[in-house]
Amino acid sequence: MNPERTVLLAGASGLLGRALASRLQAEGWEVRRLVRRPAAAPGEFTWDPARGEVPAAALAGTTAVINLAGENIAAGRWTESRRRLLRSSRIDPTRALARAIAAMPRPPEVLACASAVGFYGDRGNLIVGEDASRGEGFLAELTAEWEQAGAVVEAAGVRWAALRLGVVLSPEGGALARLLPVFRLGLGGRLAAGRQWMSWISREDAAAAFVHVLATPSCRGPLNACSPGPVTNADFTRVLGFVLRRPVVFPVPAFALRLVFGRMAEETLLASTRAVPRALAATGFRFGQPGLEAALRQELGRPRAGS
C-alpha cells in the first residue's frame, strides 16, 4: 500500500460509498472511513459531524478527503422535520470536514464532495452545463448551500470539487431499486407525461468519477457527474422494461405523485434536468457506460442474448 495515497471517506457505508471504497482500494489507495457508530475495524474512526468533531488522527497524513454523507432525498414527503434532516445530514458533515481541513498545518490536497444536479432545478428541455445558474426550490437551495460549505477549503489552498450526481443506478438502493419490484411485475410505466429529462449515471461510473477527480488536478469546482446521454422519463421506463422483458403500460399520473409525495414529487419525480458532464469530459474522463441500456444491463446482470 502506498502511504502517499491515503483517502478519508465519509459515507462509506452508503450505496455509492461501498463501490467507491472498493475501487479506491483496487487502485492502491489506503482507505480510512469515518463512521458514526463505535469504530470496529482497522481504518475506522468515529466522528460526530453534528458537533463538528472530526478526529485529528483520521485526517493526519491524508492525501484526499471524500464526503458522500447525506440522507436520501427521495425517501419520502418533505415535511418540515424531513427538510431539516436533509439539510443537517449534508451541511453538518461537510462543514465539519471543511473546517477541520482548513485548520490543518498540512492539509490534504483535495476535498471531493458529493452534490446533485438538483442544483439546476426544473429546466425543461434546456441542456445545462456547470456554468448554468442555480435553479429554484428547496433542492436547488439545499444543494447550493451544501457546495458552499465545502468550498471554504479553497481559502486554505486545498483543491475542492463538487460532483453533481445524477440518479445513480443500482439495484441495491436509490431510484432503480424502488422501481424494480413494480417493473418486474409488469406494472411499470412512465411518470406523468414522461417528458421530463433524467440525468443519470451508473454506480461504477460514479465511483470512477471520484477516483478521476482525486488524480486530476484540473478537476475543481462543480462537475456534472452524469452520463453524456440524459433521457426522458418515458425513454428511461421504456428501456428498463425492455431490459427486464416486461411491458411498460401503466403510467402514474402527476396528481397521484403530488398527492403521495407533495413538494418532493415536484422537485424530483416531475422536475426536468438535462445536465451534461462538460467539465468532467474536458479533463479526460471517459464513461464506461455512457448508454442507458448497457448501464442497466450491467447493473442488473442482464446481458444481451448471445453476449
Backbone bond lengths (Angstrom), bond angles and torsions (degrees), N, CA, C in turn:
res aa  C-N    CA-C-N  psi(-1)  N-CA   C-N-CA  omega(-1)  CA-C   N-CA-C  phi
1 M - - - 1.464 - - 1.519 109.75 -
2 N 1.305 116.21 133.33 1.454 120.70 -178.53 1.523 109.83 -83.55
3 P 1.331 119.41 112.79 1.459 120.57 -177.38 1.521 113.44 -66.60
4 E 1.329 116.69 -12.78 1.457 119.58 179.31 1.527 111.90 -86.77
5 R 1.332 116.65 -0.14 1.462 120.91 178.86 1.525 108.59 -125.39
6 T 1.320 114.55 77.67 1.460 121.42 -178.38 1.515 109.40 -118.37
7 V 1.323 116.58 128.68 1.456 121.28 -178.27 1.521 109.81 -122.65
8 L 1.308 116.14 137.91 1.455 122.48 174.42 1.521 107.54 -101.08
9 L 1.339 116.15 126.05 1.462 121.43 -172.77 1.523 110.41 -118.71
10 A 1.325 116.27 121.24 1.463 122.58 172.65 1.527 107.63 -102.43
11 G 1.320 116.33 130.03 1.457 120.06 -176.43 1.514 112.91 92.50
12 A 1.325 116.92 25.86 1.466 121.17 -175.27 1.516 113.12 -69.21
13 S 1.328 118.12 -21.18 1.465 120.25 -177.29 1.513 113.33 -87.36
14 G 1.322 117.73 -4.56 1.454 121.44 -177.81 1.512 113.47 -80.35
15 L 1.315 115.21 -179.99 1.462 123.22 -177.46 1.529 112.08 -53.89
16 L 1.313 116.81 -51.58 1.453 121.24 179.47 1.526 111.77 -80.40
17 G 1.325 116.72 -34.80 1.458 120.69 -176.62 1.513 113.45 -58.72
18 R 1.330 117.26 -39.63 1.460 120.14 -179.58 1.528 111.20 -64.60
19 A 1.327 115.93 -45.00 1.465 119.72 179.34 1.517 111.15 -66.44
20 L 1.324 116.83 -38.44 1.461 120.81 -178.57 1.520 111.31 -68.64
21 A 1.330 117.44 -42.15 1.461 120.31 179.17 1.530 110.59 -60.90
22 S 1.310 116.71 -42.19 1.472 120.64 179.17 1.522 110.94 -63.87
23 R 1.325 116.83 -41.81 1.457 120.19 -178.53 1.524 111.09 -68.09
24 L 1.311 116.48 -42.38 1.463 119.95 178.52 1.524 110.99 -59.99
25 Q 1.326 116.49 -45.17 1.460 119.95 179.84 1.522 111.27 -64.52
26 A 1.320 117.10 -38.34 1.467 120.72 179.14 1.518 111.35 -64.72
27 E 1.342 116.78 -26.43 1.460 120.70 -179.18 1.524 112.37 -97.90
28 G 1.328 116.62 13.85 1.454 120.14 171.00 1.507 116.74 93.49
29 W 1.341 118.11 9.23 1.453 120.44 178.05 1.526 110.77 -84.36
30 E 1.312 116.24 142.37 1.459 120.50 165.95 1.520 107.05 -83.17
31 V 1.318 117.80 124.40 1.460 122.01 -175.90 1.525 110.33 -108.30
32 R 1.328 115.80 120.12 1.456 121.70 170.16 1.522 107.84 -101.87
33 R 1.321 116.68 147.71 1.466 121.36 -176.23 1.520 110.90 -123.59
34 L 1.332 115.58 134.12 1.455 121.26 170.86 1.525 108.12 -92.30
35 V 1.333 116.92 127.12 1.457 121.61 -179.12 1.525 109.57 -128.39
36 R 1.327 116.35 151.75 1.475 119.63 -179.55 1.519 112.25 -91.58
37 R 1.316 117.45 -16.47 1.470 122.37 174.25 1.530 108.48 -86.65
38 P 1.337 118.12 173.22 1.470 119.87 174.72 1.526 110.83 -59.97
39 A 1.307 116.67 133.27 1.467 121.00 179.16 1.527 109.46 -59.29
40 A 1.348 115.73 133.47 1.461 119.93 -174.09 1.519 113.43 -129.96
41 A 1.322 117.71 1.57 1.463 120.16 -177.60 1.521 109.07 -146.56
42 P 1.336 116.66 158.39 1.468 119.15 176.81 1.521 110.92 -56.99
43 G 1.313 116.46 138.85 1.453 120.86 178.99 1.511 114.57 85.33
44 E 1.336 118.23 -0.20 1.467 121.43 176.56 1.524 110.63 -97.09
45 F 1.333 115.49 143.22 1.460 121.80 178.87 1.522 108.15 -136.27
46 T 1.308 116.18 128.37 1.461 120.82 178.53 1.527 109.92 -78.97
47 W 1.336 115.06 136.36 1.464 118.59 178.25 1.516 110.38 -139.67
48 D 1.324 115.60 162.90 1.458 122.41 178.09 1.527 107.70 -130.34
49 P 1.350 117.27 86.91 1.468 119.67 -176.06 1.524 113.47 -63.38
50 A 1.337 117.38 -29.53 1.465 119.44 -179.99 1.531 111.41 -62.57
51 R 1.339 116.01 -29.08 1.470 120.45 178.54 1.524 111.55 -98.13
52 G 1.325 116.52 3.79 1.458 120.49 178.15 1.504 114.17 74.10
53 E 1.340 116.82 23.30 1.459 120.43 -174.12 1.525 110.82 -100.95
54 V 1.337 116.14 117.32 1.458 122.97 174.29 1.519 107.11 -121.48
55 P 1.330 119.19 120.82 1.466 119.85 -178.20 1.521 111.52 -59.05
56 A 1.318 116.35 130.43 1.466 120.68 179.56 1.515 111.08 -60.09
57 A 1.337 117.18 -35.05 1.465 120.88 -178.82 1.522 111.72 -65.91
58 A 1.325 116.60 -29.16 1.465 119.96 179.44 1.524 111.26 -68.45
59 L 1.309 116.58 -36.17 1.465 121.72 -177.22 1.530 113.39 -88.00
60 A 1.292 117.42 -23.69 1.466 120.86 -173.60 1.526 111.39 -58.99
61 G 1.311 115.87 125.51 1.452 120.98 175.58 1.516 115.70 76.85
62 T 1.313 117.77 10.29 1.464 119.51 -179.72 1.524 111.38 -78.21
63 T 1.317 114.85 148.17 1.464 122.02 173.60 1.519 110.89 -87.96
64 A 1.345 115.21 -34.70 1.463 120.30 -173.30 1.521 109.78 -149.90
65 V 1.332 114.86 156.83 1.464 122.10 174.11 1.521 107.61 -129.44
66 I 1.327 115.87 134.93 1.464 121.44 176.31 1.520 107.81 -121.07
67 N 1.328 115.78 131.28 1.460 121.12 179.70 1.527 110.10 -118.73
68 L 1.339 115.43 113.23 1.465 121.74 178.02 1.527 111.53 -112.96
69 A 1.323 118.07 6.13 1.461 121.19 -171.74 1.521 111.81 -64.68
70 G 1.328 116.07 139.89 1.457 121.05 176.64 1.514 112.13 159.07
71 E 1.323 117.02 135.53 1.466 122.26 176.94 1.527 110.73 -67.62
72 N 1.322 115.78 153.38 1.461 122.75 179.60 1.529 110.77 -62.22
73 I 1.325 116.17 119.84 1.461 121.89 -178.08 1.528 112.07 -62.18
74 A 1.322 117.24 -39.70 1.463 121.85 -170.97 1.520 113.24 -100.96
75 A 1.329 118.18 24.49 1.463 120.36 -176.60 1.526 113.49 -77.96
76 G 1.319 118.23 -14.32 1.462 119.47 -179.30 1.514 111.53 175.18
77 R 1.329 116.36 -176.23 1.462 122.02 -178.96 1.519 110.96 -59.36
78 W 1.324 115.45 145.52 1.453 120.11 179.31 1.523 110.04 -87.30
79 T 1.311 115.19 73.86 1.454 119.11 172.08 1.524 108.56 -68.56
80 E 1.309 116.25 171.33 1.471 118.94 179.68 1.520 110.77 -60.29
81 S 1.332 116.92 -42.72 1.462 119.88 179.95 1.521 111.12 -68.22
82 R 1.321 116.94 -35.67 1.465 120.26 178.73 1.526 110.72 -66.61
83 R 1.320 117.21 -40.56 1.469 120.29 177.94 1.521 111.05 -63.10
84 R 1.319 116.65 -39.14 1.470 119.36 177.26 1.523 110.62 -62.84
85 L 1.332 116.72 -40.91 1.458 120.46 179.65 1.523 111.44 -66.72
86 L 1.329 117.10 -42.65 1.460 120.33 179.15 1.522 110.39 -60.78
87 R 1.308 115.45 -39.71 1.463 119.03 -179.64 1.531 111.29 -70.59
88 S 1.338 117.03 -50.85 1.469 119.53 -175.87 1.523 111.97 -65.14
89 S 1.341 117.78 -33.78 1.461 120.23 -178.09 1.524 112.01 -70.47
90 R 1.323 117.20 -15.75 1.465 121.78 176.92 1.524 112.38 -103.33
91 I 1.306 115.59 -49.14 1.465 119.66 -173.83 1.524 111.48 -71.13
92 D 1.321 118.22 -45.09 1.469 120.68 -176.23 1.534 112.50 -59.99
93 P 1.346 119.61 -51.47 1.467 118.59 179.25 1.525 113.13 -62.98
94 T 1.333 116.25 -40.63 1.463 119.50 -178.33 1.516 110.90 -65.55
95 R 1.322 116.10 -43.91 1.471 120.54 179.51 1.518 110.97 -64.32
96 A 1.335 116.77 -42.28 1.465 120.30 -179.38 1.525 111.02 -62.72
97 L 1.336 116.50 -45.02 1.462 119.88 179.46 1.522 111.43 -65.09
98 A 1.329 116.62 -45.44 1.463 120.18 -177.42 1.520 111.35 -61.99
99 R 1.323 116.62 -43.10 1.463 119.58 -179.15 1.522 111.40 -67.27
100 A 1.327 116.42 -39.91 1.468 119.68 179.20 1.523 110.78 -65.80
101 I 1.323 116.61 -40.74 1.472 120.78 178.87 1.523 110.66 -64.86
102 A 1.330 116.30 -45.45 1.465 120.61 -177.09 1.524 112.07 -63.88
103 A 1.341 116.82 -25.18 1.466 120.48 -178.16 1.523 112.93 -87.57
104 M 1.330 117.88 -5.03 1.464 120.22 -176.54 1.524 111.36 -77.74
105 P 1.332 117.40 140.36 1.467 119.48 175.40 1.523 112.16 -66.96
106 R 1.339 116.96 -31.08 1.466 122.26 176.46 1.528 108.07 -131.39
107 P 1.314 117.13 81.97 1.465 120.43 -175.37 1.526 111.88 -74.37
108 P 1.327 117.74 164.60 1.462 120.60 173.94 1.519 110.87 -64.75
109 E 1.324 115.54 166.01 1.463 120.03 -177.45 1.516 112.63 -73.30
110 V 1.330 117.32 -32.58 1.461 119.54 -170.09 1.520 111.21 -147.62
111 L 1.310 115.86 143.26 1.458 124.18 168.63 1.521 106.96 -116.53
112 A 1.328 116.71 115.61 1.469 122.45 178.83 1.523 108.32 -109.70
113 C 1.321 116.08 120.74 1.463 120.90 -175.00 1.524 111.45 -116.56
114 A 1.322 114.88 144.11 1.452 119.13 170.36 1.521 109.09 -69.84
115 S 1.322 115.25 143.90 1.453 122.72 173.06 1.529 105.80 -143.03
116 A 1.321 118.43 -162.10 1.464 119.49 -175.40 1.522 111.05 -151.36
117 V 1.332 115.66 149.04 1.467 120.31 175.77 1.523 110.71 -67.78
118 G 1.333 117.22 -7.75 1.454 120.32 172.82 1.515 112.74 -59.36
119 F 1.330 116.77 -14.47 1.470 121.83 175.02 1.530 110.90 -54.10
120 Y 1.333 117.12 -32.99 1.469 121.05 -173.24 1.522 113.44 -85.52
121 G 1.332 117.18 -14.42 1.450 119.41 -178.60 1.519 112.40 68.20
122 D 1.318 115.76 -161.35 1.466 122.27 -179.02 1.527 108.65 -84.78
123 R 1.341 117.17 112.76 1.468 121.70 -176.19 1.528 113.08 -117.41
124 G 1.322 117.77 11.77 1.459 119.18 177.90 1.516 111.64 61.78
125 N 1.334 116.75 -129.59 1.464 121.58 -178.97 1.525 113.61 -90.95
126 L 1.329 117.62 -0.05 1.461 120.87 -177.64 1.524 111.25 -65.28
127 I 1.333 116.72 130.97 1.460 121.55 174.65 1.526 107.88 -82.20
128 V 1.337 116.78 126.15 1.464 119.80 -174.99 1.523 111.06 -117.60
129 G 1.329 114.20 129.34 1.457 122.14 171.66 1.510 108.89 -104.50
130 E 1.321 115.93 -174.81 1.456 120.48 -174.60 1.526 113.83 -66.67
131 D 1.328 116.93 -16.06 1.465 119.61 179.80 1.525 112.74 -84.84
132 A 1.322 118.22 -2.41 1.467 121.28 179.76 1.525 109.98 -69.40
133 S 1.307 116.22 150.15 1.458 121.68 -179.04 1.528 110.75 -75.45
134 R 1.308 115.24 165.99 1.462 120.67 176.92 1.522 109.96 -66.80
135 G 1.326 115.06 143.75 1.452 119.96 178.07 1.517 112.17 -84.95
136 E 1.337 115.38 -167.10 1.459 121.74 -179.17 1.525 109.78 -105.38
137 G 1.330 115.60 155.74 1.445 120.50 173.34 1.522 113.73 109.39
138 F 1.322 115.17 171.27 1.458 121.98 -177.24 1.517 112.06 -59.87
139 L 1.327 117.06 -46.72 1.460 120.14 -175.35 1.525 111.57 -64.79
140 A 1.323 117.35 -41.50 1.459 120.76 178.55 1.533 110.68 -63.84
141 E 1.317 116.29 -43.24 1.462 120.27 179.64 1.530 111.05 -65.50
142 L 1.333 116.38 -42.39 1.457 120.62 178.92 1.525 110.87 -61.83
143 T 1.322 116.57 -44.85 1.463 120.49 -178.21 1.527 110.91 -63.92
144 A 1.312 116.54 -41.29 1.469 119.87 178.68 1.528 111.06 -62.26
145 E 1.318 117.25 -42.99 1.466 120.45 179.33 1.520 110.73 -67.31
146 W 1.314 116.47 -37.10 1.466 123.26 177.44 1.528 110.14 -59.02
147 E 1.314 115.70 -46.55 1.466 119.71 179.21 1.518 111.67 -67.02
148 Q 1.312 117.28 -41.54 1.459 120.55 -179.13 1.527 111.41 -61.04
149 A 1.333 116.36 -34.41 1.468 120.13 -179.85 1.524 111.60 -63.93
150 G 1.325 117.29 -32.50 1.457 120.47 179.53 1.514 113.82 -85.87
151 A 1.329 116.66 -30.29 1.457 121.16 -173.61 1.521 113.93 -66.24
152 V 1.339 117.35 -14.21 1.470 119.55 -177.81 1.525 112.10 -63.72
153 V 1.336 118.16 -19.23 1.475 119.53 -179.37 1.524 111.57 -68.05
154 E 1.312 117.50 -18.73 1.470 120.04 -179.59 1.527 110.95 -62.14
155 A 1.321 116.39 -32.42 1.466 119.90 178.77 1.521 111.62 -65.31
156 A 1.337 116.80 -21.39 1.470 121.37 177.88 1.521 111.63 -95.52
157 G 1.337 116.95 10.24 1.453 121.17 177.78 1.517 114.53 81.89
158 V 1.323 117.15 14.55 1.465 121.71 -179.86 1.529 108.96 -96.86
159 R 1.315 115.45 132.80 1.470 119.53 177.20 1.528 109.08 -69.24
160 W 1.327 115.64 134.75 1.466 121.61 -179.06 1.517 109.59 -123.99
161 A 1.323 115.94 136.66 1.460 120.96 176.46 1.519 108.46 -137.49
162 A 1.324 115.75 139.65 1.468 122.19 177.13 1.517 107.96 -119.32
163 L 1.314 117.55 113.80 1.454 121.59 -178.42 1.523 109.03 -90.46
164 R 1.324 115.10 106.83 1.463 121.04 -179.17 1.528 108.91 -80.11
165 L 1.319 113.94 95.28 1.452 120.86 -173.35 1.517 111.78 -77.28
166 G 1.339 115.20 141.69 1.450 120.57 166.17 1.519 108.33 -85.08
167 V 1.329 117.21 -168.54 1.465 121.43 176.33 1.523 108.48 -61.33
168 V 1.328 117.59 120.63 1.455 121.81 -179.76 1.530 108.59 -86.41
169 L 1.324 116.43 119.86 1.461 120.93 -175.01 1.522 111.09 -83.11
170 S 1.309 115.85 121.15 1.457 121.50 175.50 1.519 109.28 -160.83
171 P 1.330 118.14 137.22 1.461 119.66 175.44 1.521 112.83 -74.47
172 E 1.334 117.16 -6.55 1.457 121.16 -176.50 1.522 113.18 -91.60
173 G 1.319 117.79 -6.97 1.452 119.56 -179.33 1.509 111.14 175.32
174 G 1.342 115.78 174.81 1.453 120.03 178.90 1.521 112.83 77.34
175 A 1.319 115.42 -163.85 1.464 121.57 -173.40 1.522 112.84 -61.73
176 L 1.327 117.12 -42.91 1.467 119.71 -177.32 1.522 111.17 -62.95
177 A 1.307 118.03 -43.26 1.464 121.29 179.92 1.523 111.31 -60.67
178 R 1.325 117.07 -34.38 1.464 120.39 179.18 1.528 111.78 -72.55
179 L 1.313 116.24 -32.15 1.466 120.04 -178.42 1.531 112.76 -78.26
180 L 1.312 117.12 -31.78 1.460 120.86 -170.21 1.526 114.46 -55.90
181 P 1.343 121.05 -48.12 1.469 118.72 -178.38 1.526 113.13 -57.75
182 V 1.330 116.58 -40.68 1.462 120.68 -179.32 1.525 110.83 -68.96
183 F 1.310 117.11 -43.88 1.458 120.93 -178.22 1.526 111.23 -68.61
184 R 1.319 116.87 -36.16 1.465 119.42 179.15 1.524 112.14 -66.40
185 L 1.329 116.74 -23.66 1.460 121.12 175.57 1.525 112.39 -84.90
186 G 1.336 116.30 -1.78 1.451 119.81 -177.77 1.511 113.60 76.53
187 L 1.345 116.70 21.23 1.464 121.69 -177.04 1.530 112.33 -109.92
188 G 1.328 116.91 11.78 1.459 120.41 -176.57 1.513 112.70 -80.32
189 G 1.312 114.88 163.82 1.462 120.62 177.60 1.508 111.12 -174.69
190 R 1.300 115.59 172.22 1.463 120.73 -178.97 1.526 110.02 -68.25
191 L 1.325 115.14 161.68 1.454 121.82 175.79 1.523 108.26 -96.62
192 A 1.316 116.34 121.51 1.463 122.76 -176.57 1.531 109.36 55.57
193 A 1.331 117.63 -135.06 1.473 119.96 -179.15 1.518 112.15 -75.54
194 G 1.340 117.15 -15.25 1.457 120.79 178.34 1.508 114.43 78.22
195 R 1.324 117.84 9.84 1.465 119.99 -177.13 1.530 112.61 -86.23
196 Q 1.325 117.65 -10.04 1.454 120.33 -178.77 1.529 109.95 -71.00
197 W 1.344 115.24 138.19 1.463 121.53 -178.20 1.520 110.62 -81.16
198 M 1.329 114.75 141.89 1.461 122.03 177.78 1.525 109.44 -117.31
199 S 1.305 116.56 125.23 1.468 121.76 171.97 1.522 106.71 -94.80
200 W 1.310 117.57 128.43 1.460 121.43 -173.42 1.531 109.75 -138.46
201 I 1.340 115.71 166.52 1.460 121.34 175.61 1.524 107.83 -156.14
202 S 1.322 117.10 142.25 1.463 119.33 175.38 1.521 108.69 -69.28
203 R 1.321 115.85 153.03 1.463 119.53 -179.88 1.527 111.01 -60.70
204 E 1.327 116.79 -40.08 1.463 119.77 -179.56 1.520 111.35 -65.69
205 D 1.318 118.06 -39.59 1.465 120.31 177.63 1.527 111.01 -68.53
206 A 1.325 117.00 -35.10 1.465 119.52 177.36 1.528 110.12 -63.19
207 A 1.330 116.27 -44.69 1.468 119.79 177.50 1.519 110.64 -63.28
208 A 1.335 116.69 -42.96 1.460 120.65 179.98 1.523 111.49 -62.91
209 A 1.324 117.04 -34.74 1.470 120.78 -179.78 1.528 110.66 -64.14
210 F 1.326 117.17 -41.31 1.467 119.57 178.31 1.527 110.95 -64.91
211 V 1.318 116.90 -42.68 1.465 119.81 178.42 1.525 110.50 -62.21
212 H 1.328 116.28 -40.69 1.471 121.42 177.85 1.524 110.93 -61.25
213 V 1.324 116.50 -42.30 1.464 120.60 -179.54 1.530 110.72 -62.35
214 L 1.329 117.29 -41.80 1.458 119.34 179.79 1.519 111.76 -60.45
215 A 1.327 116.41 -37.06 1.469 121.34 -173.51 1.517 114.04 -91.91
216 T 1.334 117.83 -2.02 1.467 120.93 -172.31 1.524 110.26 -121.80
217 P 1.322 118.66 102.13 1.468 121.29 -176.21 1.526 114.27 -58.87
218 S 1.321 118.02 -25.25 1.469 119.79 -179.70 1.524 112.61 -77.26
219 C 1.336 117.37 -8.36 1.465 120.74 176.59 1.527 108.90 -82.19
220 R 1.292 116.21 107.00 1.455 120.84 179.36 1.517 109.50 -152.64
221 G 1.326 116.13 157.35 1.448 120.64 -178.45 1.524 111.92 72.90
222 P 1.336 117.18 -162.01 1.466 119.90 -178.92 1.530 111.91 -73.23
223 L 1.342 115.65 137.17 1.459 123.16 -179.72 1.525 108.24 -136.12
224 N 1.300 117.80 120.73 1.457 120.29 176.63 1.530 109.31 -70.29
225 A 1.324 116.69 113.59 1.462 122.13 178.85 1.528 107.98 -102.35
226 C 1.307 114.53 77.40 1.451 121.66 -179.22 1.519 108.26 -150.94
227 S 1.309 116.30 156.38 1.455 121.63 -177.68 1.526 111.35 -57.81
228 P 1.345 117.64 148.42 1.468 119.93 173.96 1.525 112.54 -71.18
229 G 1.338 116.46 -2.31 1.468 120.64 -179.90 1.515 112.76 -119.05
230 P 1.351 119.16 68.96 1.472 119.28 175.58 1.526 109.97 -61.95
231 V 1.318 116.43 154.43 1.467 121.06 -177.23 1.521 109.16 -132.41
232 T 1.328 116.04 159.84 1.455 119.02 172.15 1.522 108.63 -75.61
233 N 1.316 115.28 161.44 1.463 118.79 178.28 1.526 111.29 -61.63
234 A 1.322 117.05 -35.76 1.468 120.11 177.85 1.522 110.74 -62.05
235 D 1.325 116.92 -42.51 1.468 120.07 179.00 1.527 110.99 -69.04
236 F 1.324 116.66 -39.09 1.461 119.60 179.15 1.529 110.67 -59.88
237 T 1.324 116.56 -48.85 1.462 119.28 -178.47 1.523 111.35 -67.27
238 R 1.327 117.07 -35.34 1.472 119.77 177.98 1.527 110.85 -63.65
239 V 1.329 116.81 -45.51 1.465 120.74 -179.06 1.528 110.28 -66.78
240 L 1.331 117.37 -40.52 1.466 120.21 178.82 1.528 110.16 -61.09
241 G 1.332 117.03 -44.77 1.456 120.56 177.39 1.518 112.05 -61.09
242 F 1.338 116.29 -40.02 1.462 121.30 179.72 1.532 111.09 -63.65
243 V 1.321 116.34 -44.91 1.467 120.82 -179.84 1.534 110.68 -63.64
244 L 1.338 116.07 -38.68 1.464 120.52 -179.19 1.524 112.57 -84.59
245 R 1.344 116.24 -7.10 1.469 122.12 -177.07 1.529 110.89 59.26
246 R 1.320 114.29 48.48 1.449 121.33 178.68 1.525 109.90 -131.32
247 P 1.321 118.11 149.76 1.472 120.14 177.44 1.525 111.26 -69.55
248 V 1.313 115.81 155.26 1.468 122.14 177.91 1.526 106.59 -126.69
249 V 1.315 116.31 88.55 1.472 119.69 -168.55 1.524 114.26 -132.71
250 F 1.335 117.83 4.54 1.460 119.77 -175.10 1.529 111.14 -119.73
251 P 1.336 117.79 80.28 1.468 118.99 179.00 1.529 111.47 -64.43
252 V 1.334 114.97 149.05 1.468 121.10 178.09 1.525 107.45 -102.47
253 P 1.320 119.06 117.52 1.469 120.15 -177.00 1.526 112.27 -66.81
254 A 1.325 114.67 150.65 1.464 119.80 -177.82 1.518 111.96 -59.71
255 F 1.334 117.78 -38.18 1.464 119.41 -176.86 1.523 111.10 -63.89
256 A 1.344 116.43 -33.21 1.464 119.40 179.15 1.524 110.53 -68.64
257 L 1.334 116.89 -39.90 1.463 120.34 178.25 1.524 110.69 -64.61
258 R 1.332 116.04 -41.11 1.470 119.38 179.17 1.522 110.52 -66.40
259 L 1.334 116.16 -37.79 1.460 120.51 -179.10 1.517 110.64 -64.37
260 V 1.331 117.64 -42.23 1.458 122.12 -176.00 1.526 111.82 -80.23
261 F 1.342 116.43 -43.53 1.463 119.93 -169.80 1.530 114.31 -110.67
262 G 1.316 118.08 -10.04 1.450 120.85 177.68 1.525 113.20 61.11
263 R 1.335 114.86 -134.25 1.470 121.34 -175.75 1.529 112.11 -61.42
264 M 1.320 116.73 -32.06 1.453 119.67 179.01 1.522 111.07 -59.47
265 A 1.334 118.08 -39.10 1.465 121.32 178.49 1.523 110.98 -62.42
266 E 1.320 117.10 -41.92 1.466 120.90 -178.51 1.522 111.84 -62.01
267 E 1.337 117.08 -39.71 1.463 120.10 -172.00 1.530 114.24 -95.49
268 T 1.332 117.11 -9.19 1.467 119.12 179.24 1.525 111.25 -123.51
269 L 1.321 118.45 -62.99 1.459 122.25 -173.70 1.517 113.30 -70.24
270 L 1.334 116.92 -34.47 1.456 120.91 -175.93 1.527 113.42 -105.10
271 A 1.322 117.44 -12.83 1.465 120.94 179.62 1.529 110.28 -72.07
272 S 1.321 115.68 149.85 1.459 121.89 -177.87 1.523 109.45 -114.53
273 T 1.335 115.96 115.39 1.469 120.78 179.94 1.521 108.57 -130.59
274 R 1.317 115.47 112.23 1.475 122.11 -176.74 1.534 108.58 -108.23
275 A 1.321 115.10 69.50 1.468 120.64 -176.57 1.524 111.01 -86.44
276 V 1.320 116.29 146.89 1.467 122.10 177.76 1.532 108.89 -129.93
277 P 1.340 117.55 147.23 1.478 122.17 -172.74 1.528 113.64 -87.19
278 R 1.300 117.74 60.94 1.470 120.45 -175.57 1.525 112.11 -63.17
279 A 1.326 117.05 -48.59 1.467 119.84 -175.93 1.527 111.20 -66.78
280 L 1.313 117.18 -41.09 1.454 120.84 -179.77 1.528 110.72 -64.73
281 A 1.323 116.19 -43.91 1.470 120.12 178.81 1.527 110.93 -63.30
282 A 1.329 117.10 -35.05 1.466 120.71 -178.53 1.528 112.14 -66.62
283 T 1.333 117.50 -20.29 1.463 120.48 178.36 1.525 112.14 -92.29
284 G 1.326 117.19 5.25 1.462 120.33 176.14 1.508 115.87 96.79
285 F 1.328 118.12 5.88 1.464 119.15 179.29 1.525 110.52 -70.97
286 R 1.331 115.98 137.03 1.454 121.55 178.39 1.526 109.40 -121.48
287 F 1.300 115.63 128.88 1.455 121.28 -179.49 1.519 110.42 -76.72
288 G 1.325 115.97 133.91 1.454 120.17 175.64 1.515 111.61 -75.42
289 Q 1.346 116.10 -31.33 1.462 121.68 -179.68 1.530 109.40 -132.57
290 P 1.331 117.38 79.02 1.460 119.30 -179.09 1.525 114.01 -78.01
291 G 1.347 117.38 -16.80 1.454 121.47 -178.53 1.512 111.65 -103.52
292 L 1.333 116.78 142.87 1.458 121.59 -173.25 1.527 112.46 -64.67
293 E 1.318 118.27 -46.83 1.461 119.25 -176.54 1.533 111.23 -60.02
294 A 1.321 116.74 -46.79 1.473 119.94 -179.86 1.523 110.84 -63.10
295 A 1.332 116.99 -38.81 1.465 120.36 -179.91 1.528 110.65 -65.07
296 L 1.332 117.00 -44.13 1.463 120.13 179.05 1.526 111.03 -65.29
297 R 1.313 116.80 -40.06 1.469 119.10 179.32 1.523 110.70 -63.33
298 Q 1.318 116.69 -40.03 1.457 119.75 178.28 1.513 111.28 -64.48
299 E 1.326 116.69 -48.59 1.462 120.10 -176.78 1.525 112.57 -67.40
300 L 1.337 117.00 -32.68 1.457 120.86 -175.52 1.527 112.83 -97.04
301 G 1.337 116.44 -2.50 1.453 118.59 -178.91 1.513 112.55 64.32
302 R 1.337 115.57 40.12 1.469 120.37 -178.88 1.529 110.51 -121.27
303 P 1.343 117.70 73.00 1.464 118.92 -178.91 1.514 111.73 -66.95
304 R 1.308 115.72 157.97 1.469 120.55 175.35 1.523 109.64 -62.66
305 A 1.316 116.37 149.41 1.446 120.93 177.86 1.517 109.84 -60.02
306 G 1.335 116.06 132.06 1.456 121.00 179.19 1.510 114.39 86.32
307 S 1.353 117.39 -2.82 1.476 119.25 -179.37 1.511 110.33 -96.75
